[in-house]
Amino acid sequence: MYQDHQASVLPPGRPKVKRAPLGGREPHEVGNRGGHFLAPHLSHGAPAHAIAPLRIGMLGLGTVGAGTYTVLQRNADMIAARTGRRIEMTLVAVRKLQRAAAIVGPGVALTDDPWAVVHHPDIDVVVEVIGGTTIARDLVLQAIANGKHVVTANKALLAEYGSEIFAAAQTQGVVVAYEGAVAVSIPIIKALREGLTANRIEWLAGIINGTSNYILSQMRDQGVSFADALADAQTQGYAEADPAFDVEGVDAAHKLTLLAANAFGVPLQFDKVHVEGITQLAATDIAFAEHLGYRVKLLGIARRSAQGLELRVHPALLPADHLLAQVHGAMNAVMVKSDAAGVTMYYGAGAGSEQTASAVIADLVDLARSAGVAPRHRVPALAFQPGALAALPVAAIADVETAWYLRLDVARAARTVPQVMGLLAEAGVRVHQLEQFDHATDAELHALVLLTHPVPERQLRAAMAQVEALPTVMGYASTLRIEVLS
C-alpha cells in the first residue's frame, strides 16, 4: 500500500515535475511529493471536431487496475461507439514504475505519487483500485474536493466511510460510482438503482463472496474439511494468504451494506449487520444437509420483517433445487423479491481481473454519457435521493425468525431422543423431521439431526442450552439456519 500522506492541497514550494504532453495537450507542471514520472511517448489527442475524451487517472495497477487498463485498450473503439466519447487513461499511480511500464507500455504516464493523480488538472475521473480504508479514503476525499468524479471497486471503503464520501460528493456535485464493489461482474447496483426503481423491494439474498462459495462447493463435492478446502482455494488463487475477510463473512457484509442501502433507501449501516463466517462448518453437516435435500451456502440477506430490517450474513441451508443452491465454485448470485417485478436473479463471476474491470468501465461509460447532466438529474448514488434516505429499525438477530437444522452427538441411550424432543416441545420449538446417523468416529454415539419449523432465534438458543445440558448429549450442538427464500 502507498505510504500514508496527509490529504491536503499542494503546499507552497513543493517540487514540480515538467511532464510531456498528455492527450495531445500542451505541457504543464504537476505537483509531486518527491515522486517520479514515466511520461508517455505517444499522443492520443482527439480530432478538434470530436467530443473531448473522458480523462482517467487511476490509483493502482494490481489485479483490477491491470484488467481495467487491458479492457479499455482492447475495446476502446467499441466503447467509444457506444458512449459517443473516448475514454483515455491519462495517468496511473503505482508503487513500482518499471513493472507497471511493462503492463501499460509507452502510451500512459506513470507516477509513484498517488497524490499527483488526484491533483492533476487534466484528469476528469479518479479510479481507485488500491483497496483498504486509510490512504484510499484520503485520496478519494481529496479527489472529490478537487471536483473530480470517482469510480471505485472498494467495498470496505464505502461500507465503512460511504456516508462521509457520498456527502462530500453531493456537496461538490460529483459522482462516486461503485458497481465493481459488489458482486464483480453482476450489474446488481444498476439493477437496483434503475431496473427495479419502480418496485418496493421486500428482500434480497445473495451469494456474494466467491472465496467462501468455492470452499463450500469443495467441501460438498470432495467431502473435505474446511481447512483442506481453504488450502485448495489458496492454491487455485481464489483465497488470499490471509483469507479472514472472506471466510469470516466480513467481505459479504460490506457488500450487503451497499445492497441494502440501494434496495431499501436506508443509510449505510455496516456496524448493524450480523456477521457469521464459515470457519466452524463441519464437513459432516454439509454431507447430512445434502442427504436431507439441502445445500449449505454463505448468504447475505436483507429483508423487511415485522421485527425491523434484517441485515445478516451467515451460512444457511437452502433446498437443493433452489436457484441459489445451484451457484457453485467462485460464482456469485443475487436474488431480489419486489412487489411488481416479482423474483429476479442476477448471476455472474464473483472474482477476476477483467470481470471486475467490466463493472469499473461500465461506471466510466455512465460518467462519459452524463457529463453534461446537472447533479440533481443524475441517478442517485444510493438509488434514493439523499434527502429521502431514512433509517429503519434494524432487527436484533435474536428476534429474527427462521427454521433450523440441529445436529447433536448423543449417547445410544434409550431415553435420549424423547428427552431432547420433550425439552424442545416445552420451549415451543416444533420439529418436523428427525434423522439418526451413525457417528463418524465413535460407535457409542450417534448423530441426531432435527429440522425445525420457524422460530425466533432467542427461543431456539434458550431451548438448545437446556438440550446441551443433558448428560447424554456430548458437547455443543451444531445449529444452522434454513432459508426458503420463496
One Martini backbone bead per residue (centre of mass of N, CA, C, O) as a GRO file, in nm:
protein
  486
    1MET     BB    1   0.101   0.033   0.015
    2TYR     BB    2   0.078   0.345   0.039
    3GLN     BB    3   0.200   0.602   0.175
    4ASP     BB    4   0.091   0.805   0.406
    5HIS     BB    5  -0.095   1.104   0.354
    6GLN     BB    6  -0.191   1.417   0.371
    7ALA     BB    7  -0.493   1.555   0.297
    8SER     BB    8  -0.409   1.813   0.065
    9VAL     BB    9  -0.295   2.068  -0.056
   10LEU     BB   10  -0.050   2.203  -0.216
   11PRO     BB   11   0.232   2.316  -0.111
   12PRO     BB   12   0.447   2.542  -0.093
   13GLY     BB   13   0.740   2.445  -0.266
   14ARG     BB   14   0.681   2.212  -0.420
   15PRO     BB   15   0.780   1.990  -0.622
   16LYS     BB   16   0.833   1.981  -0.972
   17VAL     BB   17   0.711   1.830  -1.287
   18LYS     BB   18   0.793   1.802  -1.604
   19ARG     BB   19   0.583   1.723  -1.876
   20ALA     BB   20   0.453   1.558  -2.106
   21PRO     BB   21   0.224   1.539  -2.320
   22LEU     BB   22  -0.134   1.497  -2.287
   23GLY     BB   23  -0.346   1.423  -2.529
   24GLY     BB   24  -0.216   1.675  -2.706
   25ARG     BB   25  -0.130   1.870  -2.496
   26GLU     BB   26   0.006   2.090  -2.317
   27PRO     BB   27   0.239   2.147  -2.118
   28HIS     BB   28   0.282   2.090  -1.758
   29GLU     BB   29   0.257   2.120  -1.418
   30VAL     BB   30   0.310   1.877  -1.149
   31GLY     BB   31   0.249   1.782  -0.851
   32ASN     BB   32   0.515   1.641  -0.626
   33ARG     BB   33   0.620   1.422  -0.355
   34GLY     BB   34   0.897   1.305  -0.482
   35GLY     BB   35   0.816   1.183  -0.733
   36HIS     BB   36   0.778   0.977  -1.027
   37PHE     BB   37   0.805   0.971  -1.390
   38LEU     BB   38   0.635   0.825  -1.676
   39ALA     BB   39   0.610   0.929  -1.988
   40PRO     BB   40   0.461   0.947  -2.275
   41HIS     BB   41   0.517   0.881  -2.637
   42LEU     BB   42   0.214   0.914  -2.699
   43SER     BB   43  -0.059   1.040  -2.883
   44HIS     BB   44  -0.436   1.083  -2.804
   45GLY     BB   45  -0.562   1.287  -2.970
   46ALA     BB   46  -0.836   1.449  -3.068
   47PRO     BB   47  -1.019   1.575  -3.276
   48ALA     BB   48  -1.151   1.887  -3.287
   49HIS     BB   49  -1.457   1.779  -3.359
   50ALA     BB   50  -1.447   1.619  -3.110
   51ILE     BB   51  -1.510   1.487  -2.827
   52ALA     BB   52  -1.383   1.498  -2.543
   53PRO     BB   53  -1.222   1.308  -2.349
   54LEU     BB   54  -1.216   1.090  -2.089
   55ARG     BB   55  -1.008   1.144  -1.808
   56ILE     BB   56  -0.788   0.914  -1.649
   57GLY     BB   57  -0.712   0.832  -1.308
   58MET     BB   58  -0.507   0.580  -1.151
   59LEU     BB   59  -0.514   0.377  -0.849
   60GLY     BB   60  -0.350   0.133  -0.950
   61LEU     BB   61  -0.197  -0.204  -1.089
   62GLY     BB   62  -0.337  -0.453  -1.035
   63THR     BB   63  -0.570  -0.665  -1.101
   64VAL     BB   64  -0.786  -0.445  -1.166
   65GLY     BB   65  -0.617  -0.231  -1.311
   66ALA     BB   66  -0.510  -0.410  -1.540
   67GLY     BB   67  -0.789  -0.490  -1.646
   68THR     BB   68  -0.887  -0.206  -1.714
   69TYR     BB   69  -0.672  -0.135  -1.918
   70THR     BB   70  -0.710  -0.374  -2.113
   71VAL     BB   71  -1.011  -0.326  -2.187
   72LEU     BB   72  -0.987  -0.036  -2.283
   73GLN     BB   73  -0.792  -0.101  -2.516
   74ARG     BB   74  -0.936  -0.337  -2.666
   75ASN     BB   75  -1.241  -0.165  -2.654
   76ALA     BB   76  -1.229   0.137  -2.742
   77ASP     BB   77  -1.410   0.160  -2.999
   78MET     BB   78  -1.669   0.036  -2.883
   79ILE     BB   79  -1.702   0.228  -2.645
   80ALA     BB   80  -1.718   0.486  -2.817
   81ALA     BB   81  -1.968   0.397  -2.983
   82ARG     BB   82  -2.154   0.384  -2.724
   83THR     BB   83  -2.076   0.675  -2.592
   84GLY     BB   84  -1.944   0.920  -2.779
   85ARG     BB   85  -1.663   0.868  -2.622
   86ARG     BB   86  -1.358   0.875  -2.509
   87ILE     BB   87  -1.142   0.668  -2.302
   88GLU     BB   88  -0.860   0.792  -2.113
   89MET     BB   89  -0.550   0.712  -1.999
   90THR     BB   90  -0.335   0.937  -1.827
   91LEU     BB   91  -0.282   0.832  -1.515
   92VAL     BB   92  -0.063   0.622  -1.304
   93ALA     BB   93  -0.046   0.487  -0.980
   94VAL     BB   94   0.254   0.339  -0.843
   95ARG     BB   95   0.515   0.159  -0.692
   96LYS     BB   96   0.621   0.017  -0.977
   97LEU     BB   97   0.724   0.144  -1.262
   98GLN     BB   98   0.853  -0.082  -1.439
   99ARG     BB   99   0.627  -0.288  -1.413
  100ALA     BB  100   0.403  -0.102  -1.529
  101ALA     BB  101   0.535  -0.045  -1.806
  102ALA     BB  102   0.498  -0.347  -1.903
  103ILE     BB  103   0.181  -0.317  -1.916
  104VAL     BB  104   0.122  -0.019  -2.068
  105GLY     BB  105   0.349   0.110  -2.185
  106PRO     BB  106   0.408   0.426  -2.363
  107GLY     BB  107   0.091   0.558  -2.343
  108VAL     BB  108   0.135   0.599  -2.021
  109ALA     BB  109   0.143   0.767  -1.740
  110LEU     BB  110   0.366   0.754  -1.454
  111THR     BB  111   0.346   0.721  -1.088
  112ASP     BB  112   0.451   0.720  -0.728
  113ASP     BB  113   0.225   0.953  -0.682
  114PRO     BB  114  -0.104   0.967  -0.593
  115TRP     BB  115  -0.145   1.282  -0.564
  116ALA     BB  116  -0.103   1.351  -0.866
  117VAL     BB  117  -0.379   1.249  -0.955
  118VAL     BB  118  -0.585   1.421  -0.774
  119HIS     BB  119  -0.427   1.705  -0.882
  120HIS     BB  120  -0.479   1.676  -1.173
  121PRO     BB  121  -0.607   1.899  -1.414
  122ASP     BB  122  -0.674   1.667  -1.657
  123ILE     BB  123  -0.863   1.510  -1.463
  124ASP     BB  124  -1.194   1.369  -1.429
  125VAL     BB  125  -1.122   1.068  -1.322
  126VAL     BB  126  -1.100   0.860  -1.036
  127VAL     BB  127  -0.947   0.541  -0.999
  128GLU     BB  128  -0.999   0.315  -0.727
  129VAL     BB  129  -0.761   0.012  -0.677
  130ILE     BB  130  -0.604  -0.029  -0.380
  131GLY     BB  131  -0.752  -0.026  -0.126
  132GLY     BB  132  -0.875   0.012   0.163
  133THR     BB  133  -0.916   0.279   0.450
  134THR     BB  134  -0.693   0.505   0.431
  135ILE     BB  135  -0.553   0.627   0.175
  136ALA     BB  136  -0.809   0.595   0.005
  137ARG     BB  137  -0.982   0.797   0.155
  138ASP     BB  138  -0.804   1.048   0.117
  139LEU     BB  139  -0.800   1.044  -0.193
  140VAL     BB  140  -1.102   1.055  -0.248
  141LEU     BB  141  -1.163   1.319  -0.095
  142GLN     BB  142  -0.967   1.494  -0.265
  143ALA     BB  143  -1.090   1.447  -0.539
  144ILE     BB  144  -1.361   1.570  -0.465
  145ALA     BB  145  -1.252   1.850  -0.376
  146ASN     BB  146  -1.139   1.878  -0.689
  147GLY     BB  147  -1.394   1.785  -0.879
  148LYS     BB  148  -1.388   1.469  -0.898
  149HIS     BB  149  -1.458   1.184  -1.006
  150VAL     BB  150  -1.550   0.847  -0.881
  151VAL     BB  151  -1.408   0.515  -0.909
  152THR     BB  152  -1.490   0.208  -0.731
  153ALA     BB  153  -1.397  -0.132  -0.573
  154ASN     BB  154  -1.438  -0.041  -0.254
  155LYS     BB  155  -1.630  -0.183  -0.015
  156ALA     BB  156  -1.503  -0.102   0.256
  157LEU     BB  157  -1.496   0.202   0.221
  158LEU     BB  158  -1.811   0.239   0.180
  159ALA     BB  159  -1.924   0.086   0.427
  160GLU     BB  160  -1.754   0.276   0.638
  161TYR     BB  161  -1.736   0.579   0.451
  162GLY     BB  162  -1.981   0.655   0.262
  163SER     BB  163  -2.128   0.890   0.395
  164GLU     BB  164  -1.895   1.089   0.367
  165ILE     BB  165  -1.843   1.058   0.060
  166PHE     BB  166  -2.130   1.124  -0.051
  167ALA     BB  167  -2.153   1.401   0.080
  168ALA     BB  168  -1.912   1.527  -0.064
  169ALA     BB  169  -2.016   1.479  -0.354
  170GLN     BB  170  -2.272   1.649  -0.329
  171THR     BB  171  -2.135   1.919  -0.268
  172GLN     BB  172  -1.953   1.900  -0.549
  173GLY     BB  173  -2.114   1.753  -0.791
  174VAL     BB  174  -2.030   1.449  -0.782
  175VAL     BB  175  -1.929   1.116  -0.859
  176VAL     BB  176  -1.986   0.789  -0.702
  177ALA     BB  177  -1.877   0.484  -0.830
  178TYR     BB  178  -1.948   0.097  -0.756
  179GLU     BB  179  -2.004  -0.173  -0.913
  180GLY     BB  180  -1.726  -0.334  -0.843
  181ALA     BB  181  -1.797  -0.376  -0.521
  182VAL     BB  182  -2.043  -0.570  -0.628
  183ALA     BB  183  -2.035  -0.878  -0.771
  184VAL     BB  184  -1.868  -0.761  -1.001
  185SER     BB  185  -2.014  -0.865  -1.300
  186ILE     BB  186  -2.273  -0.777  -1.160
  187PRO     BB  187  -2.541  -0.539  -1.227
  188ILE     BB  188  -2.690  -0.470  -0.934
  189ILE     BB  189  -2.691  -0.166  -0.892
  190LYS     BB  190  -2.839  -0.094  -1.153
  191ALA     BB  191  -3.089  -0.263  -1.095
  192LEU     BB  192  -3.174  -0.113  -0.833
  193ARG     BB  193  -3.159   0.193  -0.944
  194GLU     BB  194  -3.325   0.123  -1.229
  195GLY     BB  195  -3.480  -0.148  -1.302
  196LEU     BB  196  -3.628  -0.133  -0.985
  197THR     BB  197  -3.746   0.164  -0.922
  198ALA     BB  198  -4.072   0.079  -0.906
  199ASN     BB  199  -3.999  -0.090  -0.650
  200ARG     BB  200  -4.081  -0.279  -0.371
  201ILE     BB  201  -3.861  -0.419  -0.159
  202GLU     BB  202  -3.847  -0.712   0.041
  203TRP     BB  203  -3.590  -0.883  -0.069
  204LEU     BB  204  -3.247  -0.999  -0.033
  205ALA     BB  205  -3.019  -1.251  -0.176
  206GLY     BB  206  -2.670  -1.375  -0.144
  207ILE     BB  207  -2.382  -1.476  -0.325
  208ILE     BB  208  -2.093  -1.253  -0.232
  209ASN     BB  209  -1.853  -1.485  -0.204
  210GLY     BB  210  -1.630  -1.672  -0.379
  211THR     BB  211  -1.450  -1.812  -0.173
  212SER     BB  212  -1.669  -1.947   0.004
  213ASN     BB  213  -1.812  -2.095  -0.227
  214TYR     BB  214  -1.575  -2.271  -0.306
  215ILE     BB  215  -1.536  -2.414  -0.036
  216LEU     BB  216  -1.823  -2.537  -0.015
  217SER     BB  217  -1.807  -2.696  -0.278
  218GLN     BB  218  -1.567  -2.875  -0.194
  219MET     BB  219  -1.693  -2.999   0.059
  220ARG     BB  220  -1.922  -3.135  -0.100
  221ASP     BB  221  -1.774  -3.280  -0.346
  222GLN     BB  222  -1.508  -3.397  -0.163
  223GLY     BB  223  -1.537  -3.424   0.158
  224VAL     BB  224  -1.390  -3.191   0.298
  225SER     BB  225  -1.244  -2.979   0.487
  226PHE     BB  226  -1.201  -2.658   0.546
  227ALA     BB  227  -0.890  -2.655   0.542
  228ASP     BB  228  -0.859  -2.801   0.267
  229ALA     BB  229  -1.033  -2.606   0.098
  230LEU     BB  230  -0.865  -2.355   0.154
  231ALA     BB  231  -0.597  -2.454   0.039
  232ASP     BB  232  -0.710  -2.485  -0.247
  233ALA     BB  233  -0.801  -2.190  -0.287
  234GLN     BB  234  -0.511  -2.078  -0.266
  235THR     BB  235  -0.388  -2.237  -0.502
  236GLN     BB  236  -0.614  -2.120  -0.715
  237GLY     BB  237  -0.662  -1.799  -0.623
  238TYR     BB  238  -0.934  -1.751  -0.432
  239ALA     BB  239  -0.734  -1.706  -0.187
  240GLU     BB  240  -0.581  -1.557   0.050
  241ALA     BB  241  -0.342  -1.575   0.279
  242ASP     BB  242  -0.557  -1.381   0.422
  243PRO     BB  243  -0.905  -1.491   0.456
  244ALA     BB  244  -1.088  -1.354   0.673
  245PHE     BB  245  -1.291  -1.168   0.522
  246ASP     BB  246  -1.422  -1.407   0.374
  247VAL     BB  247  -1.469  -1.649   0.596
  248GLU     BB  248  -1.607  -1.432   0.815
  249GLY     BB  249  -1.808  -1.229   0.627
  250VAL     BB  250  -1.712  -0.929   0.575
  251ASP     BB  251  -1.730  -0.891   0.271
  252ALA     BB  252  -2.034  -0.950   0.254
  253ALA     BB  253  -2.117  -0.717   0.446
  254HIS     BB  254  -2.025  -0.487   0.272
  255LYS     BB  255  -2.214  -0.553   0.034
  256LEU     BB  256  -2.484  -0.555   0.187
  257THR     BB  257  -2.481  -0.260   0.268
  258LEU     BB  258  -2.515  -0.155  -0.027
  259LEU     BB  259  -2.766  -0.311  -0.109
  260ALA     BB  260  -2.963  -0.209   0.113
  261ALA     BB  261  -2.955   0.091   0.046
  262ASN     BB  262  -3.070   0.051  -0.249
  263ALA     BB  263  -3.334  -0.112  -0.171
  264PHE     BB  264  -3.442   0.077   0.110
  265GLY     BB  265  -3.335   0.371   0.175
  266VAL     BB  266  -3.076   0.347   0.356
  267PRO     BB  267  -2.830   0.377   0.537
  268LEU     BB  268  -2.522   0.301   0.610
  269GLN     BB  269  -2.489  -0.028   0.818
  270PHE     BB  270  -2.240  -0.215   0.902
  271ASP     BB  271  -2.264  -0.224   1.226
  272LYS     BB  272  -2.563  -0.394   1.189
  273VAL     BB  273  -2.441  -0.648   1.087
  274HIS     BB  274  -2.477  -0.981   1.092
  275VAL     BB  275  -2.184  -1.199   1.151
  276GLU     BB  276  -2.097  -1.508   0.981
  277GLY     BB  277  -1.902  -1.772   0.913
  278ILE     BB  278  -1.723  -2.090   0.793
  279THR     BB  279  -1.499  -2.207   0.997
  280GLN     BB  280  -1.712  -2.412   1.170
  281LEU     BB  281  -1.763  -2.599   0.953
  282ALA     BB  282  -1.876  -2.925   0.883
  283ALA     BB  283  -1.871  -3.185   0.671
  284THR     BB  284  -2.102  -3.338   0.805
  285ASP     BB  285  -2.326  -3.121   0.763
  286ILE     BB  286  -2.309  -3.108   0.457
  287ALA     BB  287  -2.383  -3.408   0.415
  288PHE     BB  288  -2.655  -3.411   0.567
  289ALA     BB  289  -2.792  -3.193   0.403
  290GLU     BB  290  -2.779  -3.343   0.136
  291HIS     BB  291  -2.949  -3.590   0.231
  292LEU     BB  292  -3.202  -3.380   0.301
  293GLY     BB  293  -3.203  -3.157   0.050
  294TYR     BB  294  -2.942  -2.969   0.100
  295ARG     BB  295  -2.752  -2.656   0.099
  296VAL     BB  296  -2.457  -2.484   0.179
  297LYS     BB  297  -2.455  -2.124   0.232
  298LEU     BB  298  -2.331  -1.805   0.201
  299LEU     BB  299  -2.536  -1.544   0.318
  300GLY     BB  300  -2.694  -1.243   0.212
  301ILE     BB  301  -2.943  -1.061   0.408
  302ALA     BB  302  -3.231  -0.853   0.317
  303ARG     BB  303  -3.522  -0.770   0.528
  304ARG     BB  304  -3.846  -0.729   0.570
  305SER     BB  305  -4.000  -0.703   0.897
  306ALA     BB  306  -4.165  -0.695   1.196
  307GLN     BB  307  -3.872  -0.643   1.346
  308GLY     BB  308  -3.740  -0.532   1.083
  309LEU     BB  309  -3.434  -0.491   0.946
  310GLU     BB  310  -3.258  -0.736   0.793
  311LEU     BB  311  -2.898  -0.794   0.867
  312ARG     BB  312  -2.732  -1.080   0.719
  313VAL     BB  313  -2.449  -1.310   0.774
  314HIS     BB  314  -2.462  -1.662   0.682
  315PRO     BB  315  -2.497  -1.978   0.711
  316ALA     BB  316  -2.715  -2.194   0.502
  317LEU     BB  317  -2.995  -2.366   0.420
  318LEU     BB  318  -3.090  -2.494   0.099
  319PRO     BB  319  -3.267  -2.603  -0.128
  320ALA     BB  320  -3.135  -2.790  -0.385
  321ASP     BB  321  -3.352  -2.650  -0.605
  322HIS     BB  322  -3.247  -2.387  -0.568
  323LEU     BB  323  -3.095  -2.143  -0.739
  324LEU     BB  324  -2.871  -2.073  -0.528
  325ALA     BB  325  -2.778  -2.379  -0.497
  326GLN     BB  326  -2.648  -2.365  -0.809
  327VAL     BB  327  -2.406  -2.200  -0.695
  328HIS     BB  328  -2.076  -2.243  -0.790
  329GLY     BB  329  -1.792  -2.188  -0.670
  330ALA     BB  330  -1.695  -1.846  -0.758
  331MET     BB  331  -1.976  -1.769  -0.779
  332ASN     BB  332  -2.244  -1.535  -0.815
  333ALA     BB  333  -2.561  -1.426  -0.647
  334VAL     BB  334  -2.877  -1.239  -0.685
  335MET     BB  335  -3.184  -1.206  -0.507
  336VAL     BB  336  -3.507  -1.048  -0.584
  337LYS     BB  337  -3.791  -0.915  -0.402
  338SER     BB  338  -4.074  -0.769  -0.560
  339ASP     BB  339  -4.387  -0.641  -0.626
  340ALA     BB  340  -4.375  -0.628  -0.948
  341ALA     BB  341  -4.137  -0.824  -1.059
  342GLY     BB  342  -4.057  -1.005  -0.835
  343VAL     BB  343  -3.843  -1.258  -0.904
  344THR     BB  344  -3.494  -1.197  -0.929
  345MET     BB  345  -3.180  -1.287  -1.106
  346TYR     BB  346  -2.816  -1.261  -1.049
  347TYR     BB  347  -2.533  -1.375  -1.251
  348GLY     BB  348  -2.174  -1.434  -1.174
  349ALA     BB  349  -1.874  -1.341  -1.131
  350GLY     BB  350  -1.680  -1.309  -0.811
  351ALA     BB  351  -1.409  -1.285  -0.983
  352GLY     BB  352  -1.161  -1.083  -1.136
  353SER     BB  353  -1.012  -0.873  -1.345
  354GLU     BB  354  -1.211  -0.830  -1.596
  355GLN     BB  355  -1.471  -0.851  -1.439
  356THR     BB  356  -1.428  -0.591  -1.276
  357ALA     BB  357  -1.366  -0.406  -1.513
  358SER     BB  358  -1.648  -0.408  -1.636
  359ALA     BB  359  -1.771  -0.237  -1.404
  360VAL     BB  360  -1.583   0.007  -1.408
  361ILE     BB  361  -1.642   0.086  -1.709
  362ALA     BB  362  -1.943   0.128  -1.680
  363ASP     BB  363  -1.908   0.379  -1.504
  364LEU     BB  364  -1.748   0.544  -1.713
  365VAL     BB  365  -1.969   0.551  -1.923
  366ASP     BB  366  -2.178   0.700  -1.757
  367LEU     BB  367  -2.001   0.953  -1.726
  368ALA     BB  368  -1.965   1.016  -2.026
  369ARG     BB  369  -2.278   1.055  -2.080
  370SER     BB  370  -2.329   1.263  -1.804
  371ALA     BB  371  -2.154   1.527  -1.805
  372GLY     BB  372  -2.410   1.747  -1.863
  373VAL     BB  373  -2.551   1.668  -1.605
  374ALA     BB  374  -2.719   1.753  -1.354
  375PRO     BB  375  -2.702   1.641  -1.039
  376ARG     BB  376  -3.025   1.622  -0.991
  377HIS     BB  377  -3.042   1.416  -1.265
  378ARG     BB  378  -2.906   1.193  -1.142
  379VAL     BB  379  -2.832   0.901  -1.028
  380PRO     BB  380  -2.832   0.796  -0.733
  381ALA     BB  381  -2.599   0.647  -0.537
  382LEU     BB  382  -2.855   0.506  -0.343
  383ALA     BB  383  -3.128   0.540  -0.542
  384PHE     BB  384  -3.188   0.770  -0.345
  385GLN     BB  385  -3.245   1.054  -0.240
  386PRO     BB  386  -3.072   1.189   0.010
  387GLY     BB  387  -3.337   1.310   0.161
  388ALA     BB  388  -3.484   1.005   0.155
  389LEU     BB  389  -3.318   0.885   0.356
  390ALA     BB  390  -3.414   0.619   0.596
  391ALA     BB  391  -3.422   0.485   0.891
  392LEU     BB  392  -3.446   0.158   1.002
  393PRO     BB  393  -3.513  -0.076   1.205
  394VAL     BB  394  -3.295  -0.314   1.336
  395ALA     BB  395  -3.285  -0.636   1.376
  396ALA     BB  396  -3.234  -0.855   1.601
  397ILE     BB  397  -3.113  -1.168   1.584
  398ALA     BB  398  -3.295  -1.284   1.820
  399ASP     BB  399  -3.571  -1.200   1.643
  400VAL     BB  400  -3.517  -1.386   1.422
  401GLU     BB  401  -3.700  -1.593   1.191
  402THR     BB  402  -3.630  -1.946   1.162
  403ALA     BB  403  -3.527  -2.223   1.053
  404TRP     BB  404  -3.370  -2.546   1.166
  405TYR     BB  405  -3.055  -2.701   1.205
  406LEU     BB  406  -2.981  -2.996   1.408
  407ARG     BB  407  -2.684  -3.127   1.582
  408LEU     BB  408  -2.631  -3.429   1.776
  409ASP     BB  409  -2.425  -3.588   2.007
  410VAL     BB  410  -2.531  -3.911   2.117
  411ALA     BB  411  -2.616  -4.142   2.316
  412ARG     BB  412  -2.720  -4.488   2.315
  413ALA     BB  413  -2.995  -4.401   2.461
  414ALA     BB  414  -3.327  -4.450   2.504
  415ARG     BB  415  -3.392  -4.139   2.628
  416THR     BB  416  -3.276  -3.913   2.447
  417VAL     BB  417  -3.491  -3.836   2.237
  418PRO     BB  418  -3.731  -3.769   2.428
  419GLN     BB  419  -3.582  -3.549   2.582
  420VAL     BB  420  -3.529  -3.359   2.349
  421MET     BB  421  -3.823  -3.328   2.251
  422GLY     BB  422  -3.937  -3.222   2.518
  423LEU     BB  423  -3.769  -2.962   2.545
  424LEU     BB  424  -3.854  -2.834   2.278
  425ALA     BB  425  -4.160  -2.830   2.327
  426GLU     BB  426  -4.154  -2.654   2.586
  427ALA     BB  427  -4.009  -2.410   2.407
  428GLY     BB  428  -4.162  -2.407   2.111
  429VAL     BB  429  -4.010  -2.628   1.935
  430ARG     BB  430  -4.075  -2.747   1.616
  431VAL     BB  431  -4.060  -3.070   1.476
  432HIS     BB  432  -4.048  -3.222   1.131
  433GLN     BB  433  -3.753  -3.368   1.152
  434LEU     BB  434  -3.590  -3.694   1.207
  435GLU     BB  435  -3.245  -3.810   1.235
  436GLN     BB  436  -3.023  -4.100   1.226
  437PHE     BB  437  -2.667  -4.136   1.259
  438ASP     BB  438  -2.375  -4.240   1.226
  439HIS     BB  439  -2.087  -4.206   1.372
  440ALA     BB  440  -1.775  -4.136   1.253
  441THR     BB  441  -1.587  -4.226   1.543
  442ASP     BB  442  -1.833  -4.337   1.744
  443ALA     BB  443  -2.012  -4.620   1.845
  444GLU     BB  444  -2.157  -4.478   2.112
  445LEU     BB  445  -2.267  -4.289   1.891
  446HIS     BB  446  -2.503  -4.051   1.755
  447ALA     BB  447  -2.659  -3.862   1.503
  448LEU     BB  448  -2.879  -3.595   1.565
  449VAL     BB  449  -3.131  -3.478   1.335
  450LEU     BB  450  -3.300  -3.157   1.313
  451LEU     BB  451  -3.604  -3.006   1.191
  452THR     BB  452  -3.753  -2.694   1.198
  453HIS     BB  453  -3.956  -2.463   1.258
  454PRO     BB  454  -4.014  -2.155   1.285
  455VAL     BB  455  -3.799  -1.950   1.505
  456PRO     BB  456  -3.681  -1.764   1.727
  457GLU     BB  457  -3.361  -1.742   1.827
  458ARG     BB  458  -3.397  -1.704   2.129
  459GLN     BB  459  -3.565  -1.963   2.166
  460LEU     BB  460  -3.365  -2.167   2.052
  461ARG     BB  461  -3.123  -2.111   2.242
  462ALA     BB  462  -3.264  -2.180   2.506
  463ALA     BB  463  -3.329  -2.475   2.435
  464MET     BB  464  -3.032  -2.571   2.371
  465ALA     BB  465  -2.919  -2.531   2.655
  466GLN     BB  466  -3.084  -2.767   2.773
  467VAL     BB  467  -2.995  -2.992   2.583
  468GLU     BB  468  -2.679  -2.970   2.636
  469ALA     BB  469  -2.720  -3.056   2.950
  470LEU     BB  470  -2.741  -3.332   2.885
  471PRO     BB  471  -2.566  -3.624   2.958
  472THR     BB  472  -2.617  -3.752   2.648
  473VAL     BB  473  -2.482  -3.488   2.547
  474MET     BB  474  -2.219  -3.401   2.334
  475GLY     BB  475  -2.157  -3.108   2.374
  476TYR     BB  476  -2.232  -2.916   2.100
  477ALA     BB  477  -2.439  -2.790   1.885
  478SER     BB  478  -2.539  -2.782   1.555
  479THR     BB  479  -2.630  -2.463   1.400
  480LEU     BB  480  -2.862  -2.396   1.126
  481ARG     BB  481  -3.007  -2.220   0.899
  482ILE     BB  482  -3.320  -2.198   0.717
  483GLU     BB  483  -3.382  -2.119   0.372
  484VAL     BB  484  -3.627  -2.044   0.121
  485LEU     BB  485  -3.688  -1.799  -0.068
  486SER     BB  486  -4.013  -1.739  -0.190
   0.00000   0.00000   0.00000
